[in-house]
């Protein structure tokens, strides 16, 4: 610790935000390493400001540190300036709690939230002084682990990891570390440990599986090297959501971060079935915490951290079945303690005057909604299940309540999209502006601003659109210009994502193991922090793909046959392939599917794990 501390102290004033690199924050956990049997470096492959906002890290950090003889520490990707100084001064990547090099830890775990963080993983392993390919790390430790949403297709990065954790991590992380603690005294080889770890439900060891390919480049088969291994690896699910571990305190940063507040998870999963949304399917089934649990966690976190704002976390907070009762219960506490209550992830179709009244004191500056498409036909294609009347009525309520800023999220490049659908985005924004001026002056906010943010649609695994081609970059550019040309009012603000980023995301999202060489080559050329505009180098990525003989369009712009073996076919996220095929066919007919609270649609999840809306799922799906 002292050696690294002495090296970094003279450098801190030469870097932006030195607080990212020093540790010692309120709530950080320090242990006597002489009394620790298992050390886990929890790595977030992005900068401190982003990683410290991540709820999963907060949960697993607290969970592992409950064990007196385990020590979980935090590690983040350094910015370019400090990374350069680390290399120049021979400073290995270290953990913030102990300032010890992470190469000496038992586990190095990465949470994989976004495909464009893959080169950051390689950079962090290299900064730690470790080979980036798993085949070159021969000793038992450190064991490099991956988890998070991108693990639903980890094949493009399979060559860099020892194992992956599929699904929810609270139980399987404990089982994995317990297995290591049990085997450690016998000094097993890495292969011996990995073979035992592969027996734990939810753990995938890619080195124990082989892949073959067809002449046309598609995957032919993915199969275990040993008959004792499962042919399909099933994700883990927390069944009793009220009893699952949740931290009573967070590490409170010295510097500002993206989401600097207390966060309480109110539900997991989603009832909606939007066909583009990977999270809505891979986080099924839908489960809620009860109101008393949420209240107690809110109170405990605010008291322990001193935060004066708490956010309710979920994929769709307003889908909580007793949302108004929940808000009444929470505001009894938050109002008395002068704590702001934030409600992200609101749905247009269950927005009400009562809900608006509850959030008025928190979000008077503006409201954000996601229609996703400009026409009703295209909203039916993607199964958004909201109508234009609902959009207009929600905006009318907002304006009447004094809100003057409305932000709307849309996507470009959706399946079956036409120019009429694209222009309709601008037309819908104009109708909302017109609506504001139709209201009496005394019944509306002093001014109006409608912001439309347009992202490029990226087809993702484990969705009904996993078969779809991604729209070409040229078409996305044309459609972005079409929207700009269709906006006639200065009251409408337009922003959009850069399409080269979306193209790379699309390639990596549905790629196979052959992409590992391209990722490695791009990293060697200097590609890191790719999700940041100022660092993203699409030209170097193109060079890497060309040198590795990889055609990006094969992965991004090609429609998949329903019978094609996908690179993720050996991973089981419990929603059936047949359901995705059925939903894809319905999309092309613009036929919607009811949400889970209206009745079971046979996605497959209820056969094994039923959420609150899956009570009759076993009967209806059998």
N, C-alpha and C positions, 0 to 999 in steps of 0.2 A: 504493500500500500504506500509506504513512505517514498519508495523509489519513483513510482508513477506520479504521486502527488508533487514531488519536487520537480519533476519534469514538466507537468502541466501548468503549475502556478505561474511561471513567467510568461506563458503563452496566452493566458486567459484574456488579458487586456488587448491582445492583438486580434481577437476573434469577435465576430458578432454574437451577441447573446451568450456570454461566458457561463451564465447559470445553467445552460444546457449540459455542461460537462463536469460539474463539480459535485453533484449529489448533496446529501445532508439536509434535504427538505423535511418539513414537518410531516410526520407520519411514515417516513422511510424506516425500514426495519434493519437494525444492526445486530449481528450475532457474533459470538465467539467461534471463529472457524475451527478451533481445536475441538469443539464439542459438536461439530456438524458432520454428519455422515453422507449427506447428499447435497450437492450444490447445483442449482439450476439457474442458468442465465436466460432470462426472458427477453428476447430480442424483438424489438419493433423495427422493421426495415424501412423506416422513414425518420425524419428529424424529430427531435424531442417534442416540439410544439404540437405535432400531430399525434405522436404515440402516447403522450401523457393524457390525451383526451379519450383514449380507447378503453371502453368499459371492460372488454375481455381481459385485458392486462390487469386491471384493478382487481377483478374477481380472482384470477388464478394466482396473482401475487399474494393476496391475503390468504387464500386457501392453502397454498403450499407452506407458507410461513407459520401456519398454525402448528405444524409439527416442530417441536423444539430442535430436533436434529436434522431438519431440512432448512436450506436457506435459498430462497428465490430472490434474485436481484435483477434490476432493470438495466437494459442496454438499448441504445438508440443509434441510428445512422448519423454520423457527424456530417455537418455541412462541408462543402468543398474546401473552404478556407482552413477549417480545423483538421480535416482529413489530411491535407497537404502538410500541415505542421506536425501531425502525428508521425507521418512517414519520415519527414526530415529529422525528427528527434528520436526516432526509434521507440515510439510509444505504441504498444499493442492495444487493440481494442479491449476496453476494461468495463467492469460493471460499476454502476454509480454508488452502490452501497459500500463496497469494500475497496474500490479502486484496484481490484485484482484483475489480472489478465483472464479473459474468459476461456482461453485455450486450456486452462488448468481446471475447469469445471467438469462435472460429470455429464451434464446435459447442456446443450445450447438449443433453445427452442425459439422458432420464428412463428409469429402469427402472420398469415398470408392473406391480407385484406384486399389486395389489388394486384392485378397482373403486372403492372408497370413497376412493381417493387422488386422484381426478380433479380435484376442486376445488383440491387442493393444488398441482397442476401450474399451474393458472391463477394462483393466489396467488403462486407463485414467479416466474412470468414477469412478473407485474405488479410485484412487488417489485424485479425486475431492471430495471424501467423499459422493458419491451417490450410491444407489443400482444399480446394473448392469441390472437387469430385469425391464422392463418398468412397469410391474404390481405392483412393489413395490415402484414406485415413484408416490405417490398419489396426491401431490399438483400440482397446475397448472404449475408452473415453477420449474426447467428448463425443457423446451420442447426439447427432444433429436431428432435431425433430421439427416437423412442420404441422401447423394446424390452421384453422380459419376457413372462410368460405371458398378460397381458391383451391383448397384441397379436394373439392369435389371433382376437379380434374388436375391432379398434380403431375401428370405425365411429362409436360415440357421441362419440369425441374426435378424429375425423379432421380436423375444421375447425381444430384448434389446432396440428397437427403438420405439419412439412414432409415427413417420411418416417418409415417404421417399418422395423425390422429383425425379420424373422420367423425364429424358431428360435434356434439356438445362435450366440453372438456372436463367438467367438474369431477366426474367419477373416474373416467379413464386415465386422467393424469395421475391421480392418486394410485391407481392400480399399477401403472407403469413404474412409478418411482418406488413403490413397495416391492415390485419384482426385482428391480435393480438392487435395492438395499438387501434383499434376501440373497441374491446371487453374488454380490460383490465380494464377500469373504472367500469365495472359491476361485476367484480370478478367472472368470470365463473368458473365452474369446468373444470378439464382437459378434461373430456369426452365431455362436451359441446363445448369446443374449437375445439377438434379434429373432431367432427361431422361437424362443420362449415368448418374447413380446408379441409375436404374430398370432399367438393363441388367444390374446386378449381381444374381446369384441371391440371393434372400432379402430384397430391398429392395422395399418397397411405397410408392409416392408417391401418396397419396390424391387430390391435386389433378389427377392425370392420368386419373382414372376418374370416370365419371358413374353416377348411380343413378336409376332410374325406379321408380314405384310403381303398384300396382293400385288400383282404386276402393275395395277393402275395406281398404286401408292396408298390405297386405303388399308386400314388395319384388318388383318385376317383373323388373328386370334390373340387373346391375352390369357395366359394360363400359369398356374403355379408350378414351380419346379419339383415340388414334393406333393404326393397325393394326400398327405396329412393336412396340408394347408387348404383353407377355404377357396372355392372357385370365385366366390364373390364376397367382398368385405363389407360388412354392414355398419352403417353409422351408429353412433351412440346417441341415445335420447334420455333426457332427465324426465322421469315419469311424474314424480311428486314435486311440482314447481314451488310449492310453499315451503318445503323442507330443504331445498337445495341451499348450499352455502351462499351467503352474500356478505360482503365486507361491511364492518361497522365503521370503517374509517378509510379515507383515501390519502395517498401522498399528495400534499399540497405544494405546488411548484412555486419557486421564487420568482419566476418570470411568467409573462402571459402565454397562454396556450390557446388552441383553437376553441375548445369548449371548457372554459374555466368555471366549473360549477359542480355541485353534487348531482349525481345521476342515480335514479332508482328505476330498475327494470320492472315494468308492470305486467308484461305478457311476452310470450314467445310464439313464433309462428304467425300465420296470417290466414284469414278465412276467404280472401278475395279471389285468388286464382288469376291475377293479371298474367297474361301469357308471355310477357317479356321479362317478368321479374324472377330472377333466380332465387333471391332471398325468400320470396313468398313460398317457394316449393322446398328448398333444402332445409328450412327451419321448421317445417311442419313436424308434428301436429301443433295445433293452436292450444295454448295453455295460459291460464291467468293466475296471478297471485291474488289471494284474498285481500280485502281492503285493510284489515288490521295489520297484515304483514307489510303492506306498502306503507302504511302510516308509520309503523314502528321503524322501518328502515329509513324513511325520510327524516324522522326526528333524530335518530341516532347519527346519521351521516352529517346532518347540519350542526348538531351539537359537537361532534368530534372534530370536524374540519373548520368550523367557523364560516362556511360558505353561506351567503345570503341569497343564493339562487339555487333552485333544485329543478331538474328536468326529468319528466317521465319518459322513459325510454321504451320504444317498441317499434314494430313496423307500421302499426296503425293504432295510435293511442285511442282515438275516438271509437274504435271497435270494442273497447272494454265494455262488457255487458252492462255494468252498472256505473257508467262513466260519471253521471251527474251525482250519484251518491258518493262515489270516490272523491270527486272534486269538493263536494260539501265537507267531507271528512277532513281532507287535506287542508282546505282553506281555513278551517277552524284553528289549525295549528299555525300555518304559514302567515296568515293575516296578523295573528297575535304576536308573532315573532318578527314581523316585517321581512319575511322571506318571499322572494318572487318565485312563483310557480310557473314553469314553462311547459307548454304542451306542443311538442313537435308532432309531425306525422298525423295531421288531421285530414279526414275525408270530407269531400264536398257533399256526398249523398247522406251523411248523417250529422251534418252541421245544423245547429239549432240556435234560436235566440237565447236559450238557457246556457248553452255551451259558450256562446259568444260573450255573454255577460260574465261568465267565470274567468275568461281569459283576457277581458278588456283591460284590466289593470296591468297586465304583463306585456301584452303585445299591441299596444295602441299604435305603434309606429307602422305596422303593416301585417298582412296575413299572406301565407304562402299555400298554394294548392297545386295539384298536378293533374290537369285534364289529360295530358300526354299526347292527345291528337285533336285536330281542329274540327273534324266532322264526326257526326254520330256514327256513320258507317265504319270509319276507321277505329273509333272507340269500341265498337262492337267486335271488330276484328281482333283487337288486343284484349278483349274481355274486361274493359275498364269499368263497365256497368255504372256509368254516370251519364246523365242526360244534359243537354244544353240548358234546359229549364232549371235544373239543379244548380248548374254553374252560375246562371244569371241571378237566381233567387239568393244564392249564398253571397254573391257580390252586393246585391241590394241590401241584405242584412248588414253586411260589413260597412257599407257607405252610410247607412242610416244610424249605425252605432258610432260613427265618427272616424272610421278608418278611411285614410286617403291613399294608401299604398297597397296594391295587390300585386303579388308575384305569381306567375303561372309557369309551370314546367311542361315542356313538350319534348317529343323525340322526332327526329328526322330519319328517314330510311326504313320505316316500319314495313313489314310485309304487306303487299297489295296497295301500297301508298301511291296516290296519283298527285298531279300538280294541283288539282282542285283541293285535295286534303292539305297540301302545303300552304296554299294561299289562304285557306280557311283559318289558319293560325292567326294571321294578321287581322282577318275579318272578325274573329271572335274577340280579339283584344280591342278592336274598334267599337264593337257592340257594348263592351263593358265600359269604355270611356263615355259612349253616348248615354248609357244608363245613368252614370253619375250626374250628367247635366240635366237629365229628365227629372231628377229629384228636386224638391224645393230647396232653395239655398239654405234655409234654416235647418233642414233635415240631413245635411251632409257635411263632410269634412271641408276645411277651407280650400283644399287643392286635391288634385287627382294625379296619380302616377301608376300606370300599368306596366309592369316589367315582364317581358316574356324571355325565358331562358330555354334554349333549344340544344339538346344533346344529340349526338349521333347514336342511333340504335346499334347495339352490339349483341348479336345472338350468343346466348350462353348455354352451357350444358345444364341438364336437368330442368329444362323449360320446354313448353310446346314449340318454341321457336328455335330449338337447337338444330333443326334440320335446314333452317333458312339461310340463303346467301346474305352476306353483308353488302349493303349498297356500295358501289364503287366510289372512290374519293372524288372523281370528277362529277358524279351525280350529286354528291353531298354539297360540293361547292356550288353547283348550279341551283340547288334547292335553297341553300342559305341566301343566295342573291335574290331568288324569287321572293322570299319573305321580306327582305330589305326593301325591294322595289314595291311591295304591296302595302307597306306601312305608310299611312298618310298623315298621322297625327304626331305632334311633338310630345304628346302625353304618353306615348308608347315608347318604351326603352327595349332594345333588342340585344341579346347577347347569345353567343353560341360557342360550342367547343371546337377546338382545332381538330380537323379530321385526321391528320397523320397519327395523333395519339389514339384515336378510336380504331384506326386500322390495325395498329400494333396490338391494342387490347384484344381485338377480334381474332388475330392470328394466335396469340398466346392462350386465349380462353379455350379454344377448341383444338389445340395442338396435341401432338404426340411426342414420344421420347426423342424423335429425330430433331426436335427444336433445341435440345440441350446444347448442341454444338454452336448453334446460332446465338443463343443467349450468352454462352461463354465467349464467343468471338466478339460480340458487341461490347461486352464488359471489358475485354482486353483492349478494345479500341478507345475506351474511356467513357462508355455509357453508364452513368449512374444517376440517381435522382430523376428518373425519366418522367415522373408524374409532375415535375415542376417545369413550367414553360421555359424558364431561363436556362435550364440544363438539358432539356430534351434535344437529342440529335438524330432526327429521322434519317439523315444522310448516312450516318455511321451504321445505323440499323440496316439500311438497305445494302450497304457494303457487306455487312456480316451475312445477311441472307444470301446474297449473290455468291460470296466466297464458299458458303456451305451448300450451294446448289439447291436452295429452298425457294420454291415459288409461293409467295405470300398469298396469291389468289386461290391456291389449292386449299388453304385453311380458312380464308376469310370469305371469298366470293363464290363459293361452290355450294349448290344445294345438295344436301345429303339424302340418300334414299332411306326410307323407313327401315329397311332391313340391314343397312350398313352397320358394321361393328364400330362403335364409337370408341375413342381412346379411354373413355371412362366406363365402359360397359361392365367391367369387373368390380365396380364400386356400387354399393346399394344404398341409396338415400331414401328408400322405402316408398317413393312415388313411382308407380309402374310405368314402364315403357309404353304399354298399351294405352294408358291414359294420355300420355303426351302425344301419341299418334292421333288419338281421337280428338284431342283439343286442337291439334294442328289442322286437321281436316275441317273442323267447325270454324276455325279462324278464316279459312279461305272461302267459307260460305257466309261469313259475317254473322255467325250464330253465337250467342252468348251462353255462358254456363252459370248457373246459380252459385251463390257463395255458400260456404259451409253451414252457416246458421239457418239457411233456408232449406237445407237438405243435403244429404250426401251425394256427391257426384262420382264416387267410385275411384278416387285417385290411388287407392291402395294403402294409404297410411294407416287407416283404421283397422286393418287386419291384425296389426301387431300393437300399435300404440294409438290409443284414442284420446283426443283432446276433449274439451267440453262439448264440442259439436259432433263428436264421433261416437256417441252412445250406441247408435244402431248400425254403426259402420260394418261390424263383423257380419251382421245378418244381410245387409244390403249389398255387400261385396262378395259374399260367398256364393 
